[in-house]
Amino acid sequence: MNYLLQRSFVVLLCVIAFGTVRASDDASINDVQEFNVDDIDVLLRECPESPSVTTVMYIKGGTSAMPKEEYASSEYFAIRLVPESGTEFTPKAYFRRSILRMGTAFAGADGRDFSAVTMRCIREHFDTSWKFFSEILVHPKIDQTEFDNFKRNALLSYQSGRNNPDALSRIVLDSIYWRYHPYGKRLTRENMEPQTTQHLLSYYKSLMVKSRLLLVVVGSITRKELEQKMRSAGLTSLPQGEYVPPSIPFPAKAFSAGAYFPQIDRQLPTNYVVCYHTIPNKGDSDYYAYVRLRNFMGGFLFQHLRVQSNLAYAPNNEDIDGRAAVEMITFQTPYVDSAVKIFYNDVDFFQKNLILESAIRSGVAKWATSNYLKQETTIEQAGALGQAQLLTGSWRNAFLSFDKLANVKAEDIVRVAKTYYRNFNWVVVGNTSTVDKRLLESR
C-alpha cells in the first residue's frame, strides 16, 4: 500500500476507534461544565455527536505529595498495576476478554503533580466499561503475576537506563536539578525491590479519597447520567480524606548555573548533551511570549547546529510541564564547546534584538493548525482539561489562544528571554576531557 494512503488509512481507523469532537472556534473550549458531586470535583464536556467517551480520574498531588517515609516507587507501581489486574468482583481473565471484545482501553500513569486512571470506550459499551472503571477505583486488586512481571521489567529498565548514554544524561540532570525538591523522588533498585502486592494495594486505597479526586469526562453523556453513575458505583462513598496540596517552589538550581560530567564505562563516538532551565507554566502571564520564544529558538537550534554548522544531527527543545516547569534542550555532538557557543549566541540575539511583528505572527497559523487537530479527540481534550485544572488552577488554560499568541509583542519576547534564558544546568555524557566547564556555567 502507498505510504501516504496507508498513513491516511491508519488515521481513519483511529478516528473510527476513538472518535473526534469538534473543538470550539476559539482556542479555549467554552462549554465545559464544572461541578461537584458529593465532594468529588468534576469537569464534563458533553459531546452528543461523539461515538466515544473518555473518562479520566485524576489523583491530585502525584509523587510530590507522597509521604517522606513511603517508597518512591509506590505510586509508579500501584497506578500502573491496578488497571491491569481485574478487580475484587471481576477476575482478570474475564476482565481482559471483556475489554478486548468491547475495544475499551484502561491505563494508569503516575506523575509529579498528579496521577491518573484513564478509560476510553465507545458510547455503546459505556455502561459495562464504566462498571469496570468504577471497580478499579473503588474495589481494586493487584494480581500477583502482573506484579511479578512488572517488577522484573522495572528493575531491568532501571539497569538499562544506566547503560544508555542518552537516558543516563537525562536521569543525572533530573536528579541534580530537582535534588531536595518535591519533584526529586526517584526510582531506585533499593525502593523497588521491597515492594509487595499487599503494600501497593494499601497505598493505592490511601489515594482514593474524595479530596484528592478530579473526574474529567468528554463524550456523549449528560451531567444527570454521570452523577447517577458516580453515586450508584460507590465513588461518592469513598472516604473524604484531608488532602492539602503540597507547596511547589522553584528548585535551588533554578537560581544558579551548573555543568556536570557523569562517567560511563565505555568509549562513545559522540557526546550526549542535555540542559534544563526554568520556564513559566501554562497559567503564567509570561507563557504566551515564552511559547513564541521557544518556537523561534527551536528553529534557530536546528538551523544553526544542524544545517549551517553540521555540529548536531537532531537538536531539540521541549517543555516538561508542571507546577514548576522547565525547558529541556538536547543535542549530540563531538564538539560541545562549539555547539554551546552557538546556542549562547542565539540566546544573546533574543535578549538584545526586537523581532519583527510580521515574523512573530507568521508562524502562528501553522502552529494553530496542529494545535486545533489535538483538540479533536476526546482523549486529548480530557487530558488537556484535567492537566490545566491541576497545574494552573483553571481548565480554561487547557488550549492556547490563537489571538493571544499572535499578539505577543517583540518587547515581551526580549523580556522573557532575559528572565528565563539564564541559569542553564548542563549534563554531558561522553569524552568530556576537552569540554570547557566554565563556558557551560557562564550563563
Secondary structure, DSSP 8 states (H G I E B T S, - for coil): --HHHHHHHHHHHHHHHH-B----SSSS----EEEEETTEEEEEEE-TT-SEEEEEEEEETGGGGS-TTS-TTHHHHHHHHGGGS-BSSS-HHHHHHHHHHHT-EEEEE--SSEEEEEEEEEGGGHHHHHHHHHHHHHSB---HHHHHHHHHHHHHHHHHHHH-HHHHHHHHHHHHHTTTSGGG----HHHHTT--HHHHHHHHHHH--GGGEEEEEEES--HHHHHHHHHHTTGGGS-------------GGGGS-EEE----SS--SSEEEEEEEEE--TTSTTHHHHHHHHHHHHHHHIIIIIIIS---SS-EEEEE-SSSEEEEEEEEES-HHHHHHHHHHHHHHHHH----HHHHHHTHHHHHHHHHHHTSBHHHHHHHHHHHHHHHS-GGGSS--HHHHHT--HHHHHHHHHHHS-S-EEEEES--TT--HHHHTT-
